[in-house]
Amino acid sequence: MSENNYQPPKVWQWDQQGAGSWSKINRPMAGATHEAALPVGKHPLQLYSMGTPNGQKVTILLEELLALGESGAEYDAHLIRISEGDQFSSGFVEINPNSKIPALLDRSETPALRVFESGHILVYLAEKFGHFLVQERAARTETLNWLFWLQGSAPYIGGGFGHFYHYAPEKIEYAINRFAMEARRQLDVLDRQLAQHRYIAGEEYSIADIAIWPWYGALVQGGLYEAAEFLDASSYKNLQRWAQEISKRPAVQRGRIVNRTRGEQQLPERHDAADFDQFGLNNAR
């Protein structure tokens, strides 16, 4: 049925048979679908994730903390294959009842603390180790302004623009135009902010940069949805400058490939710093 003829039913029903490859990712109910315990490694922090932009936020921050000598930030990164429904296992749901990656278990605390929602994980780790979130009120507030901007804005890029432009089984002109307009508005917001500051929240690198780069940095550099040309990403000069600077950080180069299962550099699981040696990414640690 074409979109012009479609009329919403009085009561929506889940077409599970028509969900196709998305049936193991999206469903209209919460809770576990199967019993399965999560693996536990040797380090204080246990991360259960996948190398999506939301997953990269946390692994980049952990690698940045380790680069500063924070040994307590050592972590095991276990792969959660969301296309296979791993996020609906009983073990994962126990840590994150929302069944979304990433989820963190901090075993250095007694009892162990579960931390879910990527933005909260960034705040939790920044406060735990005392880096990338300054305590001075004005600067902290500005950093959190932009962190929460990302948490509210990224779904328009991922579930909105990315889905209809890149993943949807049929191209719907109205949907693509609607979300492309919003994507470009957001890119302009960032470009204007970065015209005045070196980093997103000011002159210091922070969790705001770490949160925003995997989404918007990757988008304008052509690493997300193959949409850089479509969105005229090269026109956002300040955003391009920032994206290139962040991408050169050794910790970013390490963190972005953890739990990654696509692309030239893949590290599906990370259990030791030496895991990066195969990529030549451990020299500047």
Phi, psi and omega in degrees: 000132181287159181295334180288333182263351185289134174235126181300139177291164179297319177232121181291140176235142180284120176269081185296324181292329182270002183286338177059225184292347181272356188295334179270355180257315185241134176204157188271025177214159180259185176095169182281146175258344181202159179272125177196127178279147177278146175291154179230126179265198189265349189267165180299324184252128178247117182251133179240111194200185173214155188280045171279173176305320179293323177291322181297328179309312187285317181292327175296314179297318179298318178292325176295318180294318178295325178295335177274000179092013179278089184295335178292349179270007176300143188211156167254130178249108181265137182281128172250110181276097186292332178291341178261000178082019180300332182289351178256012175289156180299324180294318180289317181299330178295327179274319178227100180296348177274353175056042176235142173275154358271162173224141185236140173240118181264101183272001175281348178260152178235117353290167180302143181256133172269141179225121178228168192077119189303320179297319179292323178300319178298314179297316181301311182290321179297319179286323180298319185256350175076034179224151172069011171212095186293156183269341178301131194302312185295313181292321177297317181298318180295320178299315180290330173307311185282329175297315180287332172302314180298315183298327179275333186269324185302325177301332176290330177281314184280290181290340179265274184300309184301318182295307186286328180280321190250319190257331187302140182294339175225145182275120180251112187302313182301314182295316180296315180297319181299312185277335173295320177299316179292321178300316181291325176299316180294320176299323178292322176303311181293319182298320179292321178296318183283350172290337184255346186220152176292316180245174188302313186261007181149219183261000179244138175294134187213180177296342174295316177295317182297324180285320189277327186300315182300334177271295191275327174296313179296323181297311183284343178267005175085013182261007183223118176065007181052044189242008185300316181292317181302322181268006180054048187297332182294344181283347181265080190296318181291321178294321177297317179301313179297314182300319180292319179297315181295320184294342180275350180291129181303321180294325177293318180297327177284309186298329185289343182258355180289137182061022180268138181237008178225160176094180184288320180251117181230132174229082186305324176225147180233122181231353182200152179301330181293346179299338181274350185301326182297339180257358182068030184254010186256357187293324185263023184293000000 
